[in-house]
Amino acid sequence: MSMSLAKIVAGAKIRSLALIGLSKNVGKTTTTNYLLETLISEKHCRSDELALTSLGLDGEATDALTGLPKPRYVPQPGLMIATAEELLLLAEGEGTQFQRLKRLSCRTALGPVTIARVLRPGRVTVSGPTLLHDLRHAIDQLGGLGANLIVVDGAINRVGAAAPTITNACIVCTGASAGATPELVARRTADVVRRLSMQQTSYVDRFGVLPLESRLCMSIVEDEEVVTYRYYGNNTPLDESRWIVKHMLTAQKPVFVLDGALTDELARTLLAELHKVDAIDHRAELAVENATRVFCHSSVIKRLYDRGLEIRVLNPIRILAITANPFTPEYLCSSQHLLESLVKALPESRPPIIDVMSGLSCS
C-alpha cells in the first residue's frame, strides 16, 4: 500500500519538522528531498513557503566515514535555506543562484549562517547551527521571512532537534545501516521510538503550575492541598535515587519532576534502589522536560515501571512517521523484509512506516 508522506506532514498543521536519523546512511537526505519535492508537487505548499536547515553538516557529496557517494540537496526555486556562507559560495561556483536575505549571528565551523532564497536550483550542502538555541533562533528567523514549514535535517545520533521547544514534530529515519541484520535494526528503532513516544505526565492536570526551582522536587496532595517538597541534597545518582525511593514508600501517588537529564546512571541506580524495597504497590511518576532528555534504554524504563516508577514527560514529542531505507553496503536487505521486521518490533500504536524510494508502506 502506498502512503503519502507529504500528506501526513501537511495534515499535521505544523510550523517546523525535524528529521532524526538513527545512524549514518539511513536516508535522511533522501527523505528530505522527497518530502520537499512532494509537498510542492502534491500542491500542499508552494516552494516559497518552505525552508530547509540542519543541525550540523548535511548533504555533502561523499560520506566522511565510508567514502561512498551521497545524495545532495537540490531545493527548488523559491525555497529558503539557512546554511554557512562558505557553502553558498561553493554552490554558486557550481551554478546555483541565491538571493541572500539575512545573516544570522550564530556561527559554524564553516563560518556564519546565512538565510538565502534559491533562484536557480543546483546542488547544495547545508550546514546549519550546531547549538540548539541557535537552531531555534534560525527557525524563528525563517518563519519571520515567510516560511510556513521549516524542515530541519537533524545531526547523526542527536535527537535534540526533535525537542518540542525546537520543532513541532519529527520523522524518525531508520535503515539497514543501523544494524547488522534487519531484526537488529528493528529492535534499535523500536527502542528509540518508545523513548521518544513517552506519555505526558499527569502533573498539570493534578497539580497545576509546575515548580522548577530546583533540579528535583516532589508534589503530592496533603489535606486536599498541593504540597511541593524540593530536594536539597547532593546531586549524585545515589543520593537522588534514595530520596525518590524513600518518598515513594511514604507519599501517596507522588509526582517527581527532574529539571535535567535522566541519565543511564541515574536510571540504573534508581532501579537498584527499588530492587531493595517493596515499592510495586507505591506507584509514582518521574517527569522530565521531554524525551530528548532521557538517556537510557527503553528496557530500563520498562523495568522501572514494573518496580512502581513510571517515567513521563512534561512536553511530549509528535512522531509523524518512520522512514525505512533498505540499502546498506554491508548486506542485502529488501524493503519488504525491513518493513516486516519493523512492524514486528514496534508497538501497535506506532506511526506509519514508509520507504520513500520503493513506495512501500505500513499504516
PyMOL commands that set and color helices and strands:
alter all, ss='L'
color gray80, all
select helices_A, chain A and resi 5-11+28-41+47-49+85-93+132-144+160-162+176-178+182-196+203-207+237-250+264-275+291-293+298-306+335-345
alter helices_A, ss='H'
color red, helices_A
select strands_A, chain A and resi 16-21+50-54+57-58+80-84+97-108+111-120+126-127+149-153+169-175+216-222+225-230+255-258+262-263+284-288+294-295+309-313+319-325+353-354+361-362
alter strands_A, ss='S'
color yellow, strands_A
deselect
rebuild
show_as cartoon
